[in-house]
C-alpha cells in the first residue's frame, strides 16, 4: 500500500508519524472516510467541506483542501482497486504531552484500503450509553472514537454490525458510524442534526433524494417502525432486519428497497453530487 503523509507518497512500511502526534496522544484530529469506485472518489467535495468544518470546530489550522484533493488523487492512482475505503486524517501534529498543541503544524495522512459491498440488510442493537447533543465535539467528525469502539464491540458480541445511540433526552440519534432512518406509515424519517447526530454525507443525499423528513424521534420508535435502514459512506443505504430482539421480516422492505434503488441510480449518475 502507498499512502500520502505530510506532502508526499510513501510506502506503508516506511511511513511514520511521531508517537507525540496530538492525534495519538489526545485524539486531537478529524477525519473523513470516502468511498472510491474504480479509482474515483464519491462525493469528495462534500467530504472535504466537512473535513474543513470539523477542523474549524476543533480549532485546527484550516486544511489546504487543494493539497488534500491532490493527495487523494495520488493515492487512488497508486493503489488501483474496484471498491476502496479512502481515509483522510488531519491531526494537531507533533505536540507536547498534554492537551496543549505544539507549533510544528498539522499532520495529514491519506490511505486507501479495499472494501466489499455491504449486504442488503443487517442487524443492529441499541446501547445504554448516550450521545451528548450539547457537547464540544457534537457534529464534528473527530478521531476521538473510543465510545464508538466500545459500542460496536457490544454489537459484534450480539451478532450485529451496528449499535444505535439515543441522546441525553432519550431521542433516537445515530449509530457508531452511520445515520439511522425509520419508515412510519410509508414516510421516511431521520433524526435532525440537532439531535446530536453527525451530519452524514450519505444521510444528506438520502434526505435530498428520497424526501425523508427530519423529525425528533423517541428511541422506542425502533419498536414500532415499519422499516429501519442505515446510511453511511460504505453502507450507502442498508436495510435492517433485526433491532435488538425485534425481527423485521422481509427487510429491506418496499420503502427501503426504493431508497436503495434511488440512491444507486443518483450516485451512479454523479460521482460528486
C-alpha positions as CSV (number, residue, x, y, z in Angstrom):
1,X,0.0,0.0,0.0
2,X,1.1,3.5,-0.8
3,X,-0.1,6.3,1.5
4,X,0.2,10.1,1.5
5,X,1.9,11.5,4.5
6,X,2.8,15.2,5.0
7,X,3.4,16.2,1.4
8,X,4.4,13.0,-0.4
9,X,3.6,9.4,-1.2
10,X,5.3,6.8,1.0
11,X,5.4,3.0,1.4
12,X,3.2,1.8,4.2
13,X,6.2,0.1,5.9
14,X,8.3,3.3,5.9
15,X,5.7,5.9,6.7
16,X,6.0,7.1,10.3
17,X,4.0,9.5,12.5
18,X,5.6,10.6,15.8
19,X,4.4,8.9,18.9
20,X,3.9,12.5,20.2
21,X,1.4,13.4,17.4
22,X,-1.6,15.1,19.1
23,X,-3.9,12.8,17.2
24,X,-2.4,9.8,19.0
25,X,-1.8,11.3,22.5
26,X,-5.2,13.1,23.0
27,X,-7.3,12.3,19.9
28,X,-6.9,15.8,18.6
29,X,-7.8,15.2,14.9
30,X,-10.5,15.0,12.4
31,X,-11.1,12.5,9.5
32,X,-13.2,11.6,6.6
33,X,-13.9,8.2,5.0
34,X,-14.6,8.4,1.3
35,X,-15.9,5.6,-0.9
36,X,-13.7,5.1,-4.0
37,X,-15.2,3.3,-7.0
38,X,-12.8,2.1,-9.7
39,X,-10.3,4.7,-8.6
40,X,-12.7,7.6,-8.4
41,X,-13.9,9.1,-5.1
42,X,-17.6,9.6,-4.4
43,X,-18.9,12.9,-3.0
44,X,-15.3,14.2,-2.4
45,X,-16.3,17.9,-2.4
46,X,-18.9,17.3,0.4
47,X,-16.4,15.3,2.4
48,X,-13.7,17.9,2.1
49,X,-16.1,20.6,3.1
50,X,-17.0,18.6,6.2
51,X,-13.3,18.0,6.9
52,X,-12.7,21.8,7.0
53,X,-15.8,22.3,9.2
54,X,-14.6,19.7,11.7
55,X,-11.1,21.2,11.7
56,X,-12.5,24.6,12.4
57,X,-14.7,23.2,15.2
58,X,-11.6,21.8,16.9
59,X,-9.6,25.0,16.3
60,X,-7.1,23.2,14.0
61,X,-5.5,25.3,11.2
62,X,-7.6,25.4,8.1
63,X,-6.6,22.4,5.9
64,X,-5.3,23.1,2.4
65,X,-8.1,21.4,0.5
66,X,-6.3,21.7,-2.8
67,X,-3.5,19.7,-1.2
68,X,-5.9,17.2,0.3
69,X,-7.6,16.7,-3.1
70,X,-4.3,16.2,-4.8
71,X,-3.2,13.7,-2.1
72,X,-6.4,11.7,-2.7
73,X,-5.8,11.6,-6.4
74,X,-2.2,10.4,-6.0
75,X,-3.2,7.7,-3.5
76,X,-6.1,6.5,-5.7
77,X,-3.8,6.3,-8.7
78,X,-1.1,4.4,-6.7
79,X,-3.5,1.8,-5.3
80,X,-5.9,0.6,-8.0
81,X,-8.9,-1.4,-6.8
82,X,-12.5,-1.9,-7.7
83,X,-14.0,-0.6,-4.4
84,X,-12.0,1.2,-1.7
85,X,-12.2,2.9,1.6
86,X,-10.2,6.1,1.5
87,X,-9.3,7.6,4.9
88,X,-8.3,11.2,5.2
89,X,-6.8,12.0,8.7
90,X,-5.8,15.5,9.8
91,X,-4.4,16.0,13.3
92,X,-2.9,18.6,15.5
93,X,0.6,17.3,14.7
94,X,3.7,17.0,16.9
95,X,2.9,18.4,20.3
96,X,4.0,18.3,23.9
97,X,2.4,15.7,26.1
98,X,-0.9,17.0,27.4
99,X,-3.7,19.0,25.8
100,X,-1.8,22.0,24.6
101,X,-0.9,21.9,20.9
102,X,2.6,22.3,19.6
103,X,3.8,24.7,16.9
104,X,5.0,22.1,14.3
105,X,1.9,22.2,12.2
106,X,-0.7,19.6,11.4
107,X,-0.3,16.0,10.2
108,X,-2.1,14.9,7.0
109,X,-2.5,11.3,6.1
110,X,-4.4,9.8,3.2
111,X,-4.7,6.0,3.0
112,X,-6.7,3.5,0.9
113,X,-7.9,0.0,1.7
114,X,-10.0,-2.5,-0.2
115,X,-13.7,-2.7,0.7
116,X,-16.5,-5.1,-0.1
117,X,-20.1,-4.2,-1.0
118,X,-22.4,-4.5,2.1
119,X,-25.3,-7.0,2.3
120,X,-28.7,-5.6,1.6
121,X,-29.7,-5.8,5.3
122,X,-28.1,-6.2,8.7
123,X,-28.8,-6.5,12.4
124,X,-28.4,-3.6,14.9
125,X,-28.6,-3.2,18.7
126,X,-29.4,-0.3,21.0
127,X,-26.9,0.6,23.7
128,X,-27.3,2.2,27.1
129,X,-24.8,4.9,26.5
130,X,-25.9,8.3,25.1
131,X,-24.7,10.9,22.7
132,X,-24.3,14.3,24.2
133,X,-26.2,16.7,21.8
134,X,-24.6,19.7,23.6
135,X,-21.0,18.5,23.8
136,X,-18.0,20.4,22.5
137,X,-17.5,17.8,19.7
138,X,-21.1,17.4,18.7
139,X,-21.4,17.4,14.9
140,X,-17.6,17.1,14.3
141,X,-16.1,14.0,12.8
142,X,-13.1,13.6,15.1
143,X,-10.6,10.9,15.8
144,X,-12.0,10.6,19.4
145,X,-13.8,7.4,18.5
146,X,-13.4,5.3,21.7
147,X,-17.1,5.5,22.5
148,X,-17.9,4.0,19.1
149,X,-15.3,1.3,19.5
150,X,-16.9,0.2,22.8
151,X,-20.4,0.3,21.4
152,X,-19.5,-1.5,18.2
153,X,-17.8,-4.3,20.2
154,X,-21.0,-4.8,22.1
155,X,-22.9,-5.0,18.8
156,X,-20.4,-7.6,17.4
157,X,-20.8,-9.7,20.6
158,X,-24.6,-9.8,19.8
159,X,-24.3,-10.7,16.2
160,X,-25.0,-7.2,14.9
161,X,-22.9,-4.8,12.7
162,X,-24.1,-1.5,14.3
163,X,-25.0,0.0,17.6
164,X,-27.6,2.8,17.9
165,X,-27.5,5.6,20.5
166,X,-30.1,7.8,22.0
167,X,-29.2,11.3,23.1
168,X,-29.3,12.7,26.6
169,X,-33.1,13.4,26.3
170,X,-34.0,9.9,25.1
171,X,-34.3,10.7,21.4
172,X,-33.0,8.4,18.7
173,X,-29.7,9.8,17.5
174,X,-27.3,7.8,15.3
175,X,-25.1,4.7,15.0
176,X,-21.4,4.4,15.7
177,X,-20.6,5.1,12.1
178,X,-24.0,5.6,10.4
179,X,-27.2,7.6,10.4
180,X,-30.5,5.9,11.1
181,X,-33.8,6.2,9.2
182,X,-37.2,4.8,10.1
183,X,-40.4,4.3,8.0
184,X,-43.7,5.2,9.6
185,X,-46.9,4.8,7.6
186,X,-45.0,4.8,4.4
187,X,-43.0,8.0,5.2
188,X,-39.2,8.1,5.8
189,X,-38.0,9.9,8.9
190,X,-34.5,10.5,10.3
191,X,-33.3,12.4,13.4
192,X,-32.3,16.1,12.8
193,X,-28.7,17.2,13.3
194,X,-29.9,19.0,16.5
195,X,-30.3,15.5,18.0
196,X,-26.5,15.4,18.2
197,X,-26.0,13.1,15.2
198,X,-23.3,13.6,12.7
199,X,-24.4,15.4,9.5
200,X,-23.6,12.4,7.4
201,X,-22.8,12.9,3.7
202,X,-24.8,9.8,2.7
203,X,-27.6,10.9,5.1
204,X,-27.8,14.3,3.4
205,X,-28.0,12.8,0.0
206,X,-30.6,10.3,1.1
207,X,-32.8,13.0,2.6
208,X,-32.5,15.0,-0.6
209,X,-33.1,12.1,-3.0
210,X,-35.9,10.4,-1.0
211,X,-37.8,13.3,0.5
212,X,-37.2,12.0,4.0
213,X,-38.4,14.1,6.9
214,X,-36.0,15.3,9.7
215,X,-38.0,14.5,12.8
216,X,-37.4,14.3,16.6
217,X,-38.0,10.7,17.3
218,X,-38.1,8.8,20.7
219,X,-35.7,5.8,20.9
220,X,-38.7,3.5,21.2
221,X,-39.7,4.4,17.6
222,X,-37.5,1.4,16.8
223,X,-40.1,-0.9,18.5
224,X,-42.9,0.2,16.1
225,X,-41.2,1.4,12.9
226,X,-42.4,-0.5,9.8
227,X,-38.9,-0.4,8.4
228,X,-35.5,0.7,9.5
229,X,-32.4,1.5,7.5
230,X,-28.9,2.9,7.9
231,X,-26.8,5.2,5.7
232,X,-23.1,5.7,5.6
233,X,-20.2,6.1,3.2
234,X,-19.7,2.4,2.7
235,X,-23.2,1.1,3.5
236,X,-24.9,3.6,1.2
237,X,-28.5,2.6,2.1
238,X,-28.8,-0.6,4.0
239,X,-31.9,-2.3,5.4
240,X,-32.2,-3.5,8.9
241,X,-33.7,-7.0,9.6
242,X,-33.3,-7.0,13.4
243,X,-33.2,-4.4,16.1
244,X,-32.2,-6.0,19.4
245,X,-34.6,-8.9,19.7
246,X,-37.2,-7.5,17.3
247,X,-37.2,-9.1,13.8
248,X,-38.2,-7.1,10.8
249,X,-39.1,-9.8,8.3
250,X,-38.7,-9.2,4.6
251,X,-36.0,-6.5,5.0
252,X,-35.3,-4.5,3.1
253,X,-38.9,-3.5,2.9
254,X,-40.5,-1.8,0.0
255,X,-39.7,1.8,1.0
256,X,-36.1,0.9,1.9
257,X,-35.7,-1.0,-1.3
258,X,-36.9,2.0,-3.3
259,X,-34.5,4.3,-1.4
260,X,-31.7,1.9,-2.2
261,X,-32.5,1.9,-5.9
262,X,-32.8,5.7,-6.0
263,X,-29.5,6.2,-4.2
264,X,-27.7,3.7,-6.5
265,X,-29.1,5.4,-9.6
266,X,-28.4,9.0,-8.5
267,X,-24.9,8.2,-7.2
268,X,-24.1,6.4,-10.5
269,X,-25.2,9.4,-12.4
270,X,-22.9,11.9,-10.5
271,X,-19.8,10.9,-8.5
272,X,-19.5,14.3,-6.9
273,X,-23.1,15.4,-6.1
